Amino acid sequence: MDPLSTYFPLKNKVALVTGAARGIALHIACALSAAGAHLAILDEREQEGEVIAGLLGSKQSEVRFWQLDVSDNDAVEQVMTAVEAHFGRIDILVNSTGVDANQPYAYGLSQKHWEKAMLANVNGSILCSKHVAPAMERAGGGSIVNVLAPCAMNGKQHAAADQAAKATLRMNNMNAMRYATQNIRVNAIHPGVIRPPALAAAMRKRDDLTQALADRAELQMQTSRGSATDVAAAILYLTSDASRFVTGSELVIDAGPCHS
């Protein structure tokens, strides 16, 4: 008996993951695909996204890539419509696109950097949730998971724009009450400092772009603490029927107090 399919059955579910061409979101996408979900990878990075879709696609789990700027309302609506038309339904949305303004303190931020972080981290997740909800309702329900940050909970004073944006997104969980009437659950996870597992074994046989992705994953393994597997496990729980009675919740994955 396969525990993955027994406790977290996602076979024939359709999952969307934003920002899934790299980083933690990539490994979230891998986990959902391994659990049997059909997968829509949404990212601005077209070349990387196509490579990842090719790597993950199989007879058991269809994977498609759509290029998307999540801060563009019209584009988000069009892509959600296209994904539903292609797969026939949408069951899962993981909002994991994020932009770091690369400035630790608010007083040093330029307006350009502040707006860039807010557009991607806040507007993007809210727009994706807004435009995916009708498709989920037509499918009989669904699960939305917002990937935030632990410091959005304790207010540490670094990565100001990124953390302010993530903290603002906590308001999105207020949608859990409204969406509950449509059988749509809304939850959030707060990963700490994460090291994605190396994808080198599967990637080194591919082209130079894929090699670069593998090198990045290995570098993050050496410099970080947690594992993307820990985050993926939480995503599997919150997107599967195992958590059918869980909504409006926030799960911190950082082995204790905020380290990031």
C-alpha positions as CSV (number, residue, x, y, z in Angstrom):
1,M,0.0,0.0,0.0
2,D,1.4,3.4,-1.0
3,P,0.9,5.9,1.9
4,L,1.3,8.8,-0.4
5,S,-1.8,7.8,-2.4
6,T,-3.6,6.4,0.6
7,Y,-3.4,9.5,2.9
8,F,-2.9,12.2,0.3
9,P,-4.8,11.1,-2.8
10,L,-4.5,13.7,-5.6
11,K,-5.0,11.4,-8.6
12,N,-6.8,13.2,-11.4
13,K,-6.9,16.5,-9.4
14,V,-5.8,19.6,-11.2
15,A,-3.3,21.8,-9.4
16,L,-1.9,25.2,-10.3
17,V,1.4,26.3,-8.7
18,T,2.7,29.9,-9.3
19,G,6.4,30.6,-9.5
20,A,7.0,26.9,-10.0
21,A,9.9,27.3,-12.5
22,R,12.4,27.4,-9.6
23,G,12.9,27.4,-5.8
24,I,10.6,25.9,-3.2
25,A,7.6,26.2,-5.6
26,L,9.3,23.9,-8.0
27,H,9.6,21.2,-5.4
28,I,6.0,21.8,-4.3
29,A,5.1,21.1,-8.0
30,C,7.2,17.9,-8.0
31,A,5.3,16.6,-4.9
32,L,1.9,17.4,-6.3
33,S,2.8,15.6,-9.6
34,A,4.2,12.6,-7.7
35,A,0.9,12.4,-5.8
36,G,-1.0,12.0,-9.0
37,A,-2.2,15.5,-9.7
38,H,-2.3,17.0,-13.2
39,L,-0.2,20.1,-13.0
40,A,-0.3,23.7,-14.4
41,I,3.0,25.5,-13.9
42,L,2.6,29.3,-13.9
43,D,5.7,31.5,-14.1
44,E,7.1,34.4,-16.0
45,R,10.3,32.4,-16.9
46,E,9.1,30.7,-20.1
47,Q,12.3,28.7,-21.0
48,E,12.7,27.4,-17.4
49,G,9.0,26.6,-17.1
50,E,9.0,24.6,-20.3
51,V,12.0,22.6,-19.2
52,I,10.4,21.8,-15.8
53,A,7.1,20.8,-17.5
54,G,9.0,18.4,-19.7
55,L,10.8,16.9,-16.8
56,L,7.7,16.3,-14.7
57,G,5.3,15.2,-17.5
58,S,4.4,11.5,-17.5
59,K,1.7,9.1,-18.5
60,Q,0.3,9.3,-15.0
61,S,0.4,13.0,-14.5
62,E,0.0,15.6,-17.3
63,V,2.0,18.8,-16.8
64,R,1.6,22.0,-18.8
65,F,3.3,25.4,-18.5
66,W,1.7,28.8,-18.9
67,Q,3.7,32.0,-18.9
68,L,2.1,34.4,-16.5
69,D,2.8,37.7,-14.7
70,V,0.5,37.1,-11.6
71,S,0.2,40.9,-11.1
72,D,-1.6,41.3,-14.4
73,N,-5.3,41.0,-13.7
74,D,-6.4,40.3,-17.3
75,A,-3.6,37.8,-17.9
76,V,-4.4,35.9,-14.7
77,E,-8.1,35.7,-15.7
78,Q,-7.1,34.5,-19.2
79,V,-4.7,31.8,-17.9
80,M,-7.2,30.5,-15.4
81,T,-9.7,30.1,-18.1
82,A,-7.2,28.4,-20.4
83,V,-6.1,26.0,-17.6
84,E,-9.7,25.0,-16.9
85,A,-10.5,24.6,-20.6
86,H,-7.4,22.3,-21.0
87,F,-7.8,20.1,-18.0
88,G,-11.6,20.4,-17.6
89,R,-11.4,21.5,-13.9
90,I,-9.2,23.2,-11.3
91,D,-9.0,21.8,-7.8
92,I,-5.8,23.2,-6.2
93,L,-4.0,26.6,-6.2
94,V,-0.7,27.1,-4.5
95,N,0.2,30.8,-4.4
96,S,4.0,30.7,-4.2
97,T,5.2,33.5,-6.4
98,G,7.4,35.9,-4.4
99,V,9.7,38.9,-5.0
100,D,12.3,40.0,-2.5
101,A,12.9,43.8,-2.7
102,N,16.5,43.1,-1.6
103,Q,16.5,45.8,1.0
104,P,16.4,44.8,4.7
105,Y,15.0,48.0,6.1
106,A,11.9,50.0,5.2
107,Y,13.7,53.4,5.3
108,G,16.1,52.3,2.6
109,L,13.5,51.0,0.1
110,S,12.8,52.8,-3.2
111,Q,9.2,53.1,-4.3
112,K,10.1,51.0,-7.3
113,H,11.3,48.0,-5.2
114,W,8.4,48.4,-2.8
115,E,5.8,48.3,-5.5
116,K,7.5,45.4,-7.3
117,A,7.3,43.3,-4.1
118,M,3.7,44.2,-3.3
119,L,2.5,43.6,-6.9
120,A,3.9,40.1,-7.0
121,N,3.5,39.0,-3.4
122,V,0.2,40.5,-2.6
123,N,-1.7,41.4,-5.7
124,G,-0.6,38.2,-7.5
125,S,-1.9,35.9,-4.9
126,I,-5.2,37.8,-4.4
127,L,-5.8,37.9,-8.2
128,C,-5.0,34.2,-8.7
129,S,-7.4,33.3,-5.8
130,K,-10.1,35.6,-7.2
131,H,-10.0,34.2,-10.7
132,V,-9.6,30.5,-9.7
133,A,-12.6,30.5,-7.3
134,P,-15.3,30.2,-10.0
135,A,-13.5,27.2,-11.6
136,M,-13.2,25.5,-8.2
137,E,-16.8,26.1,-7.5
138,R,-17.7,24.5,-10.8
139,A,-15.5,21.5,-9.8
140,G,-17.4,21.1,-6.6
141,G,-14.8,22.7,-4.3
142,G,-11.1,23.1,-4.0
143,S,-8.0,24.1,-1.9
144,I,-6.0,27.3,-2.0
145,V,-2.7,27.5,-0.1
146,N,-0.7,30.7,0.3
147,V,3.0,30.3,0.8
148,L,4.0,33.1,3.2
149,A,7.0,33.6,5.5
150,P,7.4,33.0,9.3
151,C,8.5,36.6,9.9
152,A,5.0,37.7,8.6
153,M,3.9,36.3,12.0
154,N,6.5,37.8,14.4
155,G,7.4,41.0,12.6
156,K,11.2,40.8,12.4
157,Q,12.6,43.9,10.9
158,H,14.4,42.7,7.9
159,A,13.4,42.1,4.2
160,A,10.9,44.9,4.9
161,A,9.0,44.9,1.6
162,D,8.9,41.1,1.3
163,Q,7.7,40.6,4.8
164,A,5.2,43.5,4.7
165,A,3.7,41.9,1.6
166,K,3.6,38.5,3.2
167,A,2.1,39.9,6.3
168,T,-0.6,41.6,4.3
169,L,-1.4,38.3,2.6
170,R,-2.5,37.0,5.9
171,M,-5.7,38.9,5.2
172,N,-6.3,36.5,2.3
173,N,-7.1,33.8,4.9
174,M,-10.1,35.9,5.8
175,N,-11.5,34.7,2.5
176,A,-11.7,31.2,4.1
177,M,-15.1,32.1,5.6
178,R,-16.6,33.4,2.4
179,Y,-15.2,30.6,0.2
180,A,-16.4,28.0,2.7
181,T,-19.9,28.2,1.3
182,Q,-18.4,27.2,-2.0
183,N,-16.5,24.2,-0.5
184,I,-13.2,26.0,-1.1
185,R,-10.6,25.9,1.7
186,V,-8.0,28.6,2.2
187,N,-4.9,28.0,4.3
188,A,-1.3,29.3,4.6
189,I,2.1,27.9,5.3
190,H,5.1,29.9,6.7
191,P,8.3,28.1,5.7
192,G,11.5,29.1,7.4
193,V,15.0,28.9,5.9
194,I,14.6,26.1,3.3
195,R,17.1,24.1,1.3
196,P,15.5,22.5,-1.8
197,P,16.6,18.8,-2.3
198,A,19.1,18.5,-5.2
199,L,17.5,17.7,-8.5
200,A,20.9,16.9,-10.0
201,A,20.3,13.2,-10.6
202,A,17.4,13.9,-12.9
203,M,18.7,17.1,-14.4
204,R,22.4,16.6,-15.2
205,K,21.5,14.7,-18.3
206,R,19.6,17.7,-19.7
207,D,20.7,20.9,-21.3
208,D,22.7,23.8,-19.8
209,L,19.6,25.5,-18.4
210,T,18.6,22.5,-16.5
211,Q,22.2,22.1,-15.3
212,A,22.0,25.6,-13.9
213,L,18.8,24.8,-12.0
214,A,20.5,21.7,-10.5
215,D,23.6,23.8,-9.5
216,R,21.3,26.3,-7.8
217,A,19.5,23.6,-5.9
218,E,22.8,22.2,-4.6
219,L,24.1,25.6,-3.6
220,Q,20.9,26.2,-1.5
221,M,21.4,22.8,0.1
222,Q,24.8,23.9,1.4
223,T,23.6,27.3,2.7
224,S,20.2,26.7,4.2
225,R,18.7,24.6,7.0
226,G,15.3,23.2,6.3
227,S,14.3,21.0,3.4
228,A,11.8,21.7,0.6
229,T,10.5,18.2,1.4
230,D,9.1,19.6,4.7
231,V,7.2,22.3,2.8
232,A,6.0,19.8,0.2
233,A,4.6,17.5,2.9
234,A,2.6,20.4,4.3
235,I,1.3,21.3,0.9
236,L,0.2,17.7,0.3
237,Y,-1.7,17.7,3.5
238,L,-3.4,21.0,2.9
239,T,-4.4,20.2,-0.7
240,S,-5.7,16.7,-0.1
241,D,-8.8,15.3,1.5
242,A,-6.7,14.6,4.6
243,S,-7.3,18.2,5.6
244,R,-10.9,18.5,4.4
245,F,-11.9,19.9,7.8
246,V,-9.1,22.5,7.9
247,T,-9.5,26.1,6.6
248,G,-8.4,29.5,7.6
249,S,-5.3,28.0,9.3
250,E,-1.6,29.0,9.2
251,L,1.1,26.3,9.5
252,V,4.6,27.4,10.5
253,I,7.4,25.1,9.2
254,D,10.7,26.4,10.7
255,A,11.7,24.0,13.5
256,G,11.0,26.6,16.1
257,P,11.3,30.4,16.3
258,C,11.8,32.4,13.1
259,H,15.3,32.0,11.8
260,S,15.0,33.7,8.4
